[in-house]
Amino acid sequence: MRADSRSLIDPKALLRIKSLQLRARAAVEGFIKGIHRSPFHGFSVEFSEYRQYTPGDDPRYLDWRLYARSDRYFVKRFEDETNLRCHLVLDTSRSMGYRSGEFPKFEYARTAAATIAYFLTLQRDAVGLVTFEDRITDYLPPRHRPGHFRRVLAMLDREPKGRATDLATPLEEIAATVKKRGLIVLISDLLAPADMLRSKLGYLRSRGHEVIVLRTLDPAELTFSFDRPAMFRDAESGRELYIDPDSARGSYLKRFHDHADEVRRACTDLGIEFQPISTDSPLELMLFDLLKARARRIGAPNRRAATSSSRGGFR
């Protein structure tokens, strides 16, 4: 159980809210309420003002009152530990326009980006935004100042042109543009060759960034749940092909899962957190998984290139 099911918001209901800001706020508030009702109640404390005690921390900063309530050791987080610099990197290419239901992947992805940005803003962290198609289309540097979150939302509200994707070029541009080490959260369907992704994500890691990949997919892409022959259009090239789902399903699923396994393996080898998300999943679970995975990862003894300020919760 990750969060209390009573607090989860139906993604379709959430995406029907026109205001991106209200969506983000609803998802984060639902997340926080769910955490407080769940067995992971203490987890919500870790990412706000405290972090869990680790050997080497000064015991003078232990919070004994919190220990009495939770039976766990926490130390107060200091101001210099709260200055995470995060770049949200959002894929706005043509393939992100695909949908089998009411909303395309892009709508879900930009709501996820807004949710993370809102959460980081509440934590007083600096958040920036990069959008890309075959090249970077917009760039907003990380800031934490009044009005900055609204600038992030304004950028997310721009309608994408939906051209073909070349992940190689924008990832190279991001590595060249982002000079200071920090956290990079890539939100994309990753419809690109796995060996290329390994190379370019490895380049980002070599620049000292911590990287999290949120692979955003439509449920139909995961199951190939089509039931009648039809013309299918390649999401990137636009090329059309007549396909009988009954005969193509097995081959498609094998290739899809082989590619997914290669991408996951590449991320593991590079020390990158990889989180697949389906557009029918509540945003609160995405945020919960993200925080939990990062907290677990920060505790890993052999992590590479984690920034010195990356401790606890989303830091």
C-alpha positions as CSV (number, residue, x, y, z in Angstrom):
1,M,0.0,0.0,0.0
2,R,1.6,3.3,-1.0
3,A,-1.1,5.7,-0.1
4,D,-4.6,5.6,1.2
5,S,-6.9,4.8,-1.8
6,R,-9.5,7.2,-0.4
7,S,-7.2,10.1,-1.2
8,L,-6.4,9.2,-4.8
9,I,-7.9,11.4,-7.5
10,D,-9.1,9.9,-10.8
11,P,-6.6,11.2,-13.4
12,K,-9.5,11.8,-15.9
13,A,-11.3,14.0,-13.3
14,L,-8.0,15.8,-12.5
15,L,-7.2,16.5,-16.2
16,R,-10.7,17.9,-16.8
17,I,-9.8,20.8,-14.5
18,K,-8.8,23.6,-16.9
19,S,-6.3,25.4,-14.6
20,L,-2.9,23.7,-14.5
21,Q,-2.3,25.4,-11.2
22,L,-5.4,23.9,-9.6
23,R,-4.5,20.5,-11.0
24,A,-1.0,20.6,-9.4
25,R,-2.4,21.8,-6.1
26,A,-5.1,19.1,-6.0
27,A,-2.5,16.4,-6.8
28,V,-0.1,17.6,-4.1
29,E,-2.8,18.1,-1.5
30,G,-4.2,14.6,-2.3
31,F,-0.7,13.2,-2.0
32,I,-0.1,14.8,1.4
33,K,-3.5,13.7,2.7
34,G,-2.9,10.2,1.5
35,I,0.5,10.0,3.2
36,H,-0.9,11.2,6.5
37,R,-3.6,8.5,6.4
38,S,-1.2,5.7,5.3
39,P,1.3,3.5,7.1
40,F,3.9,5.9,5.7
41,H,2.8,8.8,7.8
42,G,6.4,9.4,9.0
43,F,7.5,9.7,5.4
44,S,5.7,13.0,5.0
45,V,7.8,14.5,7.7
46,E,11.1,13.5,6.1
47,F,10.7,15.6,3.1
48,S,9.4,18.8,4.7
49,E,11.5,19.9,7.6
50,Y,13.4,16.9,8.7
51,R,15.4,14.0,7.4
52,Q,16.1,10.6,8.8
53,Y,19.2,10.3,11.0
54,T,22.1,8.6,9.4
55,P,25.4,7.6,11.0
56,G,27.7,10.6,11.2
57,D,25.0,13.1,11.9
58,D,25.6,15.2,15.0
59,P,23.3,13.7,17.7
60,R,22.8,17.2,19.2
61,Y,20.4,17.9,16.3
62,L,18.1,14.9,16.9
63,D,14.5,15.8,17.5
64,W,13.5,13.8,20.5
65,R,9.8,14.9,20.4
66,L,9.5,13.5,16.9
67,Y,11.2,10.4,18.1
68,A,8.6,10.0,20.8
69,R,5.8,10.1,18.2
70,S,7.4,8.1,15.5
71,D,10.0,5.8,17.2
72,R,12.4,6.9,14.5
73,Y,15.4,9.3,14.6
74,F,15.1,12.5,12.7
75,V,17.4,15.5,12.5
76,K,16.4,19.0,11.6
77,R,17.1,20.0,8.1
78,F,19.1,23.2,7.7
79,E,18.7,26.0,5.3
80,D,21.7,25.1,3.2
81,E,20.2,21.6,2.7
82,T,17.1,23.0,1.1
83,N,18.5,24.5,-2.0
84,L,18.0,21.9,-4.6
85,R,18.2,23.0,-8.2
86,C,15.9,20.9,-10.4
87,H,15.3,21.1,-14.1
88,L,12.1,19.5,-15.3
89,V,12.7,18.3,-18.9
90,L,9.4,17.8,-20.8
91,D,9.0,16.0,-24.1
92,T,6.5,17.8,-26.3
93,S,7.1,15.9,-29.5
94,R,4.5,14.4,-31.8
95,S,4.4,11.0,-30.2
96,M,3.4,12.7,-26.9
97,G,0.1,13.7,-28.6
98,Y,-1.1,10.1,-28.7
99,R,-4.1,9.0,-26.7
100,S,-6.4,6.0,-26.6
101,G,-8.8,7.7,-24.2
102,E,-9.8,11.2,-23.4
103,F,-6.5,12.9,-22.9
104,P,-3.1,12.6,-24.7
105,K,0.1,11.7,-23.0
106,F,1.3,15.3,-23.2
107,E,-1.6,16.5,-21.1
108,Y,-0.7,14.0,-18.4
109,A,3.0,14.8,-18.7
110,R,2.7,18.5,-18.3
111,T,0.3,18.0,-15.3
112,A,3.0,15.8,-13.8
113,A,5.6,18.5,-14.4
114,A,3.3,21.2,-12.8
115,T,2.7,18.9,-9.8
116,I,6.5,18.4,-9.2
117,A,7.1,22.1,-9.7
118,Y,4.4,23.0,-7.2
119,F,5.8,20.5,-4.7
120,L,9.3,21.8,-5.0
121,T,8.2,25.4,-4.7
122,L,6.5,24.5,-1.4
123,Q,9.8,23.1,-0.3
124,R,11.5,26.4,-1.2
125,D,13.6,24.6,-3.9
126,A,14.6,26.1,-7.2
127,V,12.8,24.6,-10.2
128,G,13.3,25.3,-13.9
129,L,11.7,23.9,-17.0
130,V,13.0,22.7,-20.4
131,T,10.7,21.7,-23.2
132,F,11.9,20.0,-26.4
133,E,10.8,18.4,-29.6
134,D,13.6,17.7,-32.0
135,R,15.5,20.5,-30.3
136,I,15.0,22.6,-27.1
137,T,12.0,24.8,-27.7
138,D,11.9,26.7,-24.3
139,Y,14.1,27.1,-21.4
140,L,13.4,28.6,-18.0
141,P,16.3,28.5,-15.5
142,P,15.7,27.2,-11.9
143,R,14.6,29.9,-9.5
144,H,12.9,30.2,-6.2
145,R,11.3,33.6,-6.1
146,P,7.8,35.1,-6.0
147,G,6.0,34.6,-9.3
148,H,8.5,32.0,-10.7
149,F,6.0,29.1,-10.4
150,R,3.5,31.1,-12.5
151,R,6.2,31.5,-15.2
152,V,6.7,27.7,-15.1
153,L,2.9,27.2,-15.5
154,A,2.8,29.8,-18.4
155,M,5.4,27.8,-20.2
156,L,3.7,24.5,-19.6
157,D,0.4,26.0,-20.9
158,R,1.9,26.7,-24.4
159,E,0.5,24.3,-27.0
160,P,3.2,22.1,-28.5
161,K,3.8,22.0,-32.2
162,G,4.3,18.3,-32.1
163,R,7.1,17.7,-34.5
164,A,9.2,14.5,-34.7
165,T,11.5,13.7,-31.8
166,D,15.2,13.5,-31.8
167,L,16.1,12.9,-28.2
168,A,19.8,12.9,-28.9
169,T,20.1,16.6,-29.8
170,P,18.0,18.0,-27.0
171,L,19.8,15.9,-24.4
172,E,23.1,17.1,-25.7
173,E,21.8,20.7,-25.6
174,I,20.6,20.2,-22.0
175,A,24.0,18.8,-20.9
176,A,25.7,21.9,-22.5
177,T,23.2,24.4,-21.1
178,V,22.9,23.2,-17.5
179,K,26.2,24.1,-16.0
180,K,25.6,23.7,-12.3
181,R,25.0,20.2,-10.9
182,G,21.5,19.4,-9.8
183,L,18.5,17.2,-10.3
184,I,17.2,16.6,-13.8
185,V,13.7,15.0,-14.2
186,L,13.1,13.8,-17.7
187,I,9.4,13.3,-18.6
188,S,9.1,11.5,-21.9
189,D,7.8,8.4,-23.7
190,L,11.4,7.5,-24.6
191,L,10.4,6.3,-28.1
192,A,14.0,6.2,-29.3
193,P,16.7,3.6,-29.7
194,A,17.8,2.2,-26.4
195,D,21.5,2.4,-27.2
196,M,21.2,6.1,-28.1
197,L,19.4,6.8,-24.8
198,R,22.1,5.0,-22.9
199,S,24.7,7.2,-24.6
200,K,23.0,10.5,-24.1
201,L,21.7,9.9,-20.5
202,G,25.2,8.7,-19.7
203,Y,26.5,12.1,-21.0
204,L,24.2,13.9,-18.6
205,R,25.4,11.7,-15.7
206,S,29.0,12.4,-16.6
207,R,28.3,16.1,-16.1
208,G,27.5,15.3,-12.5
209,H,23.7,15.6,-12.6
210,E,21.4,13.3,-10.7
211,V,18.8,12.1,-13.2
212,I,15.3,10.7,-12.8
213,V,13.4,9.4,-15.8
214,L,9.6,9.3,-15.8
215,R,8.5,7.3,-18.8
216,T,5.0,8.3,-19.7
217,L,2.9,5.9,-21.7
218,D,-0.7,5.4,-22.7
219,P,-2.3,2.2,-21.5
220,A,-2.9,1.1,-25.1
221,E,0.9,1.2,-25.7
222,L,1.4,-1.1,-22.8
223,T,-1.1,-3.7,-23.8
224,F,-1.8,-3.1,-27.5
225,S,-5.5,-3.5,-26.7
226,F,-6.8,-2.9,-30.3
227,D,-9.4,-5.4,-31.5
228,R,-9.8,-4.8,-35.2
229,P,-7.6,-4.3,-38.3
230,A,-7.0,-0.6,-39.1
231,M,-4.5,1.9,-40.5
232,F,-1.9,2.8,-37.9
233,R,0.2,5.9,-38.2
234,D,3.8,6.1,-36.9
235,A,3.7,8.6,-34.1
236,E,7.1,10.1,-35.1
237,S,7.4,9.7,-38.9
238,G,3.7,9.9,-39.8
239,R,4.0,6.8,-42.0
240,E,0.8,4.8,-42.3
241,L,0.6,1.0,-42.2
242,Y,-2.4,-1.4,-42.3
243,I,-2.2,-3.8,-39.3
244,D,-4.2,-6.7,-38.0
245,P,-3.8,-6.5,-34.2
246,D,-4.4,-10.2,-33.7
247,S,-1.4,-11.1,-35.8
248,A,0.8,-8.2,-34.7
249,R,0.2,-8.1,-30.9
250,G,2.7,-10.8,-29.9
251,S,5.5,-9.3,-32.0
252,Y,4.7,-5.7,-30.8
253,L,4.6,-6.7,-27.1
254,K,7.9,-8.6,-27.4
255,R,9.7,-5.7,-29.1
256,F,8.1,-3.2,-26.7
257,H,9.2,-5.1,-23.6
258,D,12.6,-5.8,-25.0
259,H,13.1,-2.1,-25.6
260,A,11.7,-1.3,-22.1
261,D,14.1,-3.8,-20.5
262,E,17.1,-2.3,-22.4
263,V,16.1,1.2,-21.2
264,R,15.7,0.1,-17.7
265,R,19.0,-1.7,-17.7
266,A,20.7,1.3,-19.1
267,C,19.3,3.5,-16.4
268,T,20.3,1.0,-13.7
269,D,23.9,0.9,-15.1
270,L,24.1,4.7,-15.1
271,G,22.7,5.1,-11.6
272,I,19.5,6.8,-13.0
273,E,16.1,6.3,-11.3
274,F,13.6,5.0,-13.8
275,Q,9.9,5.3,-13.2
276,P,7.4,4.1,-15.8
277,I,4.0,5.8,-15.4
278,S,0.7,5.1,-17.2
279,T,-1.6,8.0,-18.0
280,D,-4.4,6.3,-16.2
281,S,-2.5,6.3,-12.9
282,P,-3.2,8.9,-10.2
283,L,-0.6,11.7,-10.0
284,E,-0.3,11.3,-6.3
285,L,1.2,7.8,-6.9
286,M,3.7,9.2,-9.3
287,L,4.8,11.7,-6.7
288,F,4.9,9.1,-4.0
289,D,7.0,6.7,-6.1
290,L,9.3,9.5,-7.0
291,L,10.0,10.6,-3.5
292,K,10.3,7.0,-2.1
293,A,12.7,6.0,-4.9
294,R,14.9,9.0,-4.4
295,A,14.9,8.5,-0.6
296,R,16.0,4.9,-1.1
297,R,18.5,5.9,-3.7
298,I,20.1,8.6,-1.5
299,G,20.7,5.9,1.1
300,A,22.5,3.7,-1.4
301,P,26.2,3.5,-0.6
302,N,27.5,3.5,-4.2
303,R,25.5,6.3,-5.7
304,R,27.4,8.4,-8.2
305,A,27.4,12.2,-8.6
306,A,24.7,12.8,-6.0
307,T,25.0,16.5,-5.1
308,S,26.2,17.3,-1.6
309,S,22.8,19.0,-0.8
310,S,20.9,15.9,-1.9
311,R,19.8,14.5,1.4
312,G,16.4,13.2,2.4
313,G,13.0,13.4,0.6
314,F,13.3,15.2,-2.7
315,R,16.8,16.5,-1.9
